[in-house]
């Protein structure tokens, strides 16, 4: 296992280098620059700012200097937020996005897995199929529609919850429901399909024939293997949720990474965009690595050597 993890970590270095290079090139090829303003800036001030941020140097010098900063763990200053570094912006936005993301995915697992189990073991019962149908129905409603609908009902009509903001537990409710709704349907379907496939195996029939109670067969023998597809789905989904969901953070005015990223893209804040992309990529790589390690724990038939050959 240690060899597998070490190889994956070594492969992370060229992958991160490629991500930084491509993002840096795309930002430089995009029209506009960080110092562009609606009102013309005096030439002396503009020259001083370009000298301060190093924008007066050739692009390859800016690129090399940025890579040196990344190696040191310094993602540079923000062009939009004066006297604030990209590291500080990420440390401010990450707790907001991480809390919402982890909470939303935990709720999606707690609701989606039982719905999938009921749909698999009670396939002929409409009572068991109803939660799955509702989850799929919610899945078909995108976040930018569901979020404003929830605000309209619970905040502007019934006045039960605040429409936006951050600080109290009530501010979590509507964003978490909006984020988790789509994942509940996906997890429920993955659980149902995986469990139905496992329940059709010969060793499951043998367990029933030996008189093992149905709940033990499902929970102890079938469910663990049936959750492998859910585990595969967890890595990229959790990385997406933890590092910020742009639409939901914009709808509910949340100060998360997604909001900082959108503002940085609008104002050509190169260093913030690069920093958020780099951080998001690292989180995605680490979570996928943890998911690969978890495969062997959930399903001992999967070996690290076989996964590496694939």
N, C-alpha and C positions, 0 to 999 in steps of 0.2 A: 504493500500500500504506500509506503514512504517513497519508493522509487517512482510510482505512478504520480503521486502528488508533486514530487520534485520535477519530473519531466513536464508536467502541465505548467508549473510555475516558470520554468525556463522558457517554454513556448510563449508565455505571456509577454515577455520582453519585446520580441519583434512585433507581436500583435499590437501592443500599446504604441510602439514607435510608428507603425503603419497608420493607426487611428489618428495620432497627433499630426502626422505629416499630411494626410488627406484633409483633415479638418482645417489645418493651417492654410493649405493651398486653396481650398474652397472659399475661405473667408477673405483671402487676398484677391481672389478673382471676382468676388461679388462687388457690385457697384457701391459707392459711398465709402466713408471712412469714419473712424471714431470721433474726429473733431468737427465733422460737418454739423452745422447748426442752421436754424431758420434765419437767424440774424447773422450778418457777416461779422467775422471776428477780425480785430485789428491784426495786421501781418506780424507785428512784433510779438503779440501774445500767442498767436498760432505757432510761430517759430520756437518760442520758449517751451510751449507744451509738447511740440514734436520732439524737441531735444530732450525734455524731461522723460518722456515715455519711450524714447529710442526710435520713434517713427521716422526720423530723418535719415536713418541708416538704411543700406540696401536690405532687401527682403531676406537674403540668405544670412546676413548678420543677425537680423531679428529672430530668424528661425533657430539659429545656433544658440543665441542667448536664451531663447525660451526653453530649448531642450536642456540647457545647463540648469536653469531654474527648476524644471521638472525633476531632474535627478536629485537636486537638493531638497525637493519637497516644497519649493516656492513657486506658486502659480502666477505670481506677478500682481501688479496693482490693477484695480478696475479703472477704466477710462471714464465711466459715467459717475460712479460713486467716489467722490474725492476722499483721499486719505483712507481708503478701505481696500484691503487686499482681497484677492479671489478666495484665498483660504478662509478669511473671515466670513465672506458671503456664503460659502458652502457650509461652514459651521453654523451659520444662522438659519439657513433654509433646510438643512438636512434633518434636524429634530422634528420639524413640522411635517415634512413629507414622510419621514420614517414612521412616526407615530400613526399617521393616517393609513399608510400602506400596510403596516404590520397588522393593525386592528382590522382593516377591511379584509385582508386575506384570511385572518383567523376566523372572522365571521363567515366568510365564504366557505371555509373548510367545515366549520361546525354545522352549517346549514346544508351545504351541497352534498357532503358524504352521506349523511342519513337519508336525504332524499334519493340519492342514487342507490343505496342499499334497499330501501323500500320498493323502488321501481324495479329492481332486479329480482327480488324474492317474491314480490306480489305483482307479477306482471299483468295478471288478469283483473286486478282490483283497481277500480277507478279512484278509490280513496288514496292508494299508493301512487298512482300516476298523476294525480292532480298537482301535488307540489312540484313535480318535475316539469309538468306542462306550464305552470306559472313561472318557474325559473327560466324556461326557454323563452316564454313570452317577454319577460323582463330583459333577457339577453338581446332580444331584437330591438330594444329601445336604446339608442345611443346616449352616452353621458350628457351631451350638450342639449338633449331633449328632456331626459329624466331629471337632471339637476334643476333647471328652471321650473319644471312642473312641481317638484317637491317644495321649492321655495314659494311658489304661488299658493300651494295648499297649506303647508304647515307654518309658513312665516307670514304671508301677506293676507291669508283668509282666516285662519284659525288662531294666529298669533301664539302658537305653542313653542316655536323655536326661532332663534335669530336667523335672518336671511344670509348673513355673512359675518366675517370677523374671526378672531382667534383669541383664546385665553381661558374660556370656561368649558366644562364638559359638554354643555349644550351645543357648542360650536362644532363638535365632532360628529353629531348625529347625522345630519343631512349629507355632508361629504362622504362619510363612511358608507351610508346606504347607497349613494350614487356609485361609489367605487366598487363596492362588493357585489352589487346586483348582477353585473355581467359575469363575474367569476363564479357565482353560485350555479348558474345554468351550465357552464362549461364543466365544472367539477362534478356536478350531479350526473351529467351524461357520461363523462369519463369513468366515474365509479360504476355506473350501471353497466356500461359495455364491458368493462374489465371484469366485473363480478359475474356477469352472465357467461363469459367465456371460461372463467375458472370453474364455475359450478358445473360446466358440461364435461369436465375432465373425469377420467376413470377413477382416480384416487379419491375424488369427492364422492362419487357413487359408492365406492367401497366403504368410505367412512359412514355414509348413511346406512349401508347394508349391515354394518357392524353395530348399529344402534346408537351411534354418537348423536347427541342432541343437535337439532338443526342450528341453534344459536352458536354452539361450539364450533360446528363445521364452518359457519360463515365467519365468525369473529376470529377464530384461532387458526384456521387452515386456509381459508379462501381470501379473506379481506386483505391480508398483508400483500399478497401477490397482485391482487386486483388494483391496489393503489399505486403500482409502479407507473402507469400512465399519468396519474395525478402528480406523482413526484417529478416526472419529466416536465410537466407543465409548471411546476412551482418555481423552478430556477429563474427563467426569464420573466415570469409574471411578477414574482416578488421583487425582482430588480427594477422592473418598470414602476411598480407601486412605490417602492421605498425611495427611489431617486426622483420622484415627482411626477405627478400627472397634470399635464399642462392645462387641459380643459377644465377639470374640476377645481384646480386652484384658482383659475381665472374667474369661474362662476361664483365661488364663495369667497373671493378676495383673501386667499390664504397666502401668507408669506413663505411659501415653500420654494424648493429648487426650481420647479416648473415656472413659477412666476418670475424668478430672477432670470431664467433662461430666455423667456419671451421678451422681457424688457431689454436684455442684452442683445438679442438678435435685432430688435427694432433699432437700437442705437449703435449698432456695429461695435459693441463692446467686445473686441476680439478675445481678450484674456478671460473674461467671464464665460463666454461661449466655449472656448477651448477647455477651461477648467471643468465646467459642468459635463461636457462630453467625455473628457478623460475620466472624471470621477464615476460617471454612469457606466462607462465601459469596464472599469475595474470592478465595480460592484457586480456587474453582470458576469464577468469572468469568475470571480470568487464564488458567487452563488451557484453557477453551473458546475464548478469544481466540487462544491459541497454536495450537490445533487448526485454527481457521479460517484462520490464516496458513499453516499447513502444508499445507492443501488445495491452495493454488496451487503449492506446491513439488512435491507428489506428482503432481497432475494439472494441467498448464498450461492445459487447456481451461476450467478454472474461473477466472472473473475476480472480483475483489473487487467490481466494480460490479454484476455479476449477483447475487452473494450478498447485497449490501446491499439490492437491490430486493426480494429475497424476504423 
